[in-house]
Amino acid sequence: MTKKRASWKTRLAIALFVVSIGWPVLVPALSLMGVSVGVTAAFSGFMVIAADLLLVAAAAIAGKEGYSLIRNKLVGWLTSYGPPQQVSRTRYATGLVLFASSLAFGWASPYIGWLLPGYHSGEWVYAAIFDALLLLSLFVLGGNFWDKLRALFQHRAVAVMPESHPSRVPATVGEIRNPS
């Protein structure tokens, strides 16, 4: 079976897509080069509009087949970096600690922020760190946790708990079923 090669239109669309995503990287470069604030602001506004136009142009040039090819390659690449389905007990416990601590900090930070050094002058730094911990915890917890989290938002989802005796634990420990 031969692989279908991308046409020149698809390759041009991919190039436009990459340029539209990478375009905003130039804004900090302008600041580092000593360009005035007014020119940087004007160029930033232009870049936002140009990036959107480049994305629309990329979609138009790629067409339906090109869009499907790009989407399938991108989804395939992203899923290869997803969390594993099952993780060890230690990794799961570590993920739960990260998950719970980031949620607890978000809830308690208005009340205990004065205890943290530099909290009031840089609240966003603490918020960004704990948001990153929350995202990291979801990857540490693994794919089964994603299924459990998703089941919280499905009305008819049912959790199947393993039996209490370890020798009689079914192969699908903690499986969540969605009855039809």
N, C-alpha and C positions, 0 to 999 in steps of 0.2 A: 504494500500500500504506500503510495507516494504522498508526501506532505504537500499541502496546498501552499504555494508561495504567495506572499503578500504582493499585491500589485503596486505600481508606483503611486497610485492615489492613496492607498492605505499607508504606505511608508511616509508620504507627505503629510497625511493626517496625524500620524504618530509624531512626526517632527514638530508640527504645529502644537500638538497637545503638550509635548515636553517643554517647548518654548513658553507656552502660556502658563505652565506650572512654575517653571524656573524664573520667569520674568520678574516677579517681586523681589528676588534676591538682590537685584540692583539697588533697591532703596537704601539699605544700610551702606552699600558701597559708595553711594553719593554722599552720605553723611561723613564717611571716613575720608573722602577726597576733599572735604572742606567746602562743598557747594552750599550756597545760602539756603536758609530754611524755606524761603518762598519758592525757590526753584525746585527744591526737593519735594515740597508739598504739591506743586503743580505737576511734576513728573510722576509722583505717586498716583495722583488722580488719573492721569493719562494711562498709566500702566494698568490700573484696575479695569478701565474701559477696554483697553487693548487686549488684555488677557481674556476677558469675556468674549470679545469679538473673535479672537483666535480660536477659542473653544468651539464657538458656533461654526466657524469656518472649517475646523477639523472634522466636526460631525458631518457637515454638508459634503465635504470632499470624500470622506471615508465611505459614505453610503451605508446601506443596511448590512451588506456583507462585511465591509471593513469594520464597521462598528461591532458586529458580532465577533470578528476575529480579535479585535483589540480587547473587548470585554472578556472573552474566554481566556486570553493569555493573562490578563491582569488578575482575574479571579483565580486562575490556576496558580499564579505566582503568590498571591496573598494567602491562599489556603495552605500552601506548603509551609508557611510560617505560623500557622495557627497552633493552638495549644493541643497537647496530646489528649486522647480521650480519657485514659485512666492514668492516675498518678499515685505515687506511694503515700503512705499514711503520713510520713514526716512532711512531705511537700504539701499535702492537703492541709495539715495543721498550720504550717507556715503561711499558706495562702489565706486561711481563715483569720489568722492574727493580723495580717496586712489588711484584709478586707474590713474587719471589724474596727481596727484602729483608725483607718482613714474615715470611716463613717462616724465613729465616735468623736474624732477631732472636729469634723465638720459640724456636728451637733453642739459640741461643748466649747468651741473656740470663742464664741461671743462672751462666754462666762469665765473662761480661764486664760484668755489671751494676754491679760496683764502679767501672767506668770512667765510667759515666753519672752526671751530677750529679742528686742527689735520687732515685736509683733505689730504694734500699731503703726510703725513707719513702713513696714513691708508685709502687710497682710497677704497680698497677692503671692508673695514668695512661698509662704506657708501653704496657702491654698493650692498653688501649682504643685508643690511637693506632694501633698496628700492626695491630690487628684491623680498624679502619676502613680502613687502607691496603689490607689484603687484600681487603676487600669492594669498595673503589674500584677496585682493579686488575682485578677480574673484570668490571666494567662498562667499564673502559678497553680491555680486551682484546677485547671484542666477542663476538657470538654464536657465531662459529666456534670460539672458545676454549672456550665452554661445551660445545659439542658434543665437542671433544677431551677435555675434562675428564670429561664423561659417559661417553665411550668407554673411559676407563680402568677403569670399573667394569662393563663389559659384556664377558663372556668371548669372544664371537664377533665383536666389532668389529674391523674391519680399516682401517688408515690407508692411503690412496692418496696416494703422494708424486708431486709434479710431476716432469716430465722435466727433465734438467739444462740443456737449451738453452732460453733464455727465449722464443724465437719459437715453440717447440712446446709451450708450457705450456697444458694444457687449461683450459677455462672454469671448471672446479670445482677450483681449486687447494686442495690440502690437504683434500679431501673425505674424510669418514669414512663408510664404508659398514658396515652391519650385515647380513651375509649371512643369508638365511633357511635 
